Amino acid sequence: MNLQDLIYFHYLAESLSFTDTAAHFFVSQPSISTAIKRLETAFNASLIDRRKTLKKMELTPAGKILYKNTDEILEKLDKTRQQIEDIELGSVYFGFLPTIGGYFLPEILPKMTQFSKALKLVEEESSDIMLNLILTEEVPIAILGHEESYIRQNKIKQILLMEEEMALWVSKNHPLAKKNAVSPSEVQNEVFISLSEEYTHHRIFDKWATAHGIVEPNIVYAKEIKTVKSIAASTQMVGFMSNILMSEDTDLVKVRLEGAPKFYISLVLNTEADNSYIQQQFNEAFIEIVKGLK
């Protein structure tokens, strides 16, 4: 079976157009038709519904099955190709979140110059997404945030780097700006702004509000930290964020929250990942350095 035939079919199944598929691969339409016929012969099934009564091209049930599996096959091949390339080039991967990474990496990376040429950084805004990349072995090692001190995943090894209390952040002209600390009951009627569902902050806020009997809290969610900061600074909304997300030159005023929930930051590895020799060396060196930071 010709791999290129599968590639042609995969694109055709998504575009549902022989013309577009041929143009995309810079080949003739007969070349695409011939590739599909070879696949139909190989699988002994019709993949394209060729009834003239149809207004547009459709896949047959067999075609839909092949498309689903071809999608998985090509994705697996891409990952395999990347893994082989990484071994040949001696690449090492490290995942981080911009805000958290910006805090730790300037101190760590200068101590790992032996890996500088091989290093590939994987950046994600969400700790949830980064954890999933670790679990699926797409990223072998990363620094991320979490809402509980222990990450409850069997394949995960973690080294706790930091724990800090969540706090409230308000504009300088907000009434709360004059207070050093507030209780949950004092702010239950405030309008909060924090990070959206794919962020750890979202779950921390929900648990905190529930624990203190704040029913249906007034909260607005944003997808970017800059947006949360900007809105909190220009309105009367109360930001709900961890300290590490805030820079020293912030326009916001920190208000301590009594009984505040905690935000944790850890170095995380997948203990079942099949790492290359150089990646394993990188992981071990990184662990030794972060242990020295504690």
Buried (B, 14 or more C-beta within 10 A) or exposed (E): EEEEBBBBBBBBBEBEBBEBBBEBBEBEEEBBBBBBEBBBEEBEBBBBEEEEEEEEBEBBEBBEBBBEEBEEBBEEEEEEEEBEEBEEEEBBBBBBBEBBBEBBBEEBBEEBEEBEEBBEEBEBBBBBBBBEBBBEBBBBBBBBBBBEEEBEBEEBBBBBBBEBBBBBBBBEEBEBBEBEEBEBEBBBEBEBBBBBEBBBBBBBBBEBBEEBEBEEBEBBBBEEBEBBBBBBBEBEBBBBBBBBBBEEEBEBBBBEBEEBBEBBBBBBBBEEBEBBEBBBBBBEBBBEBBEEEE
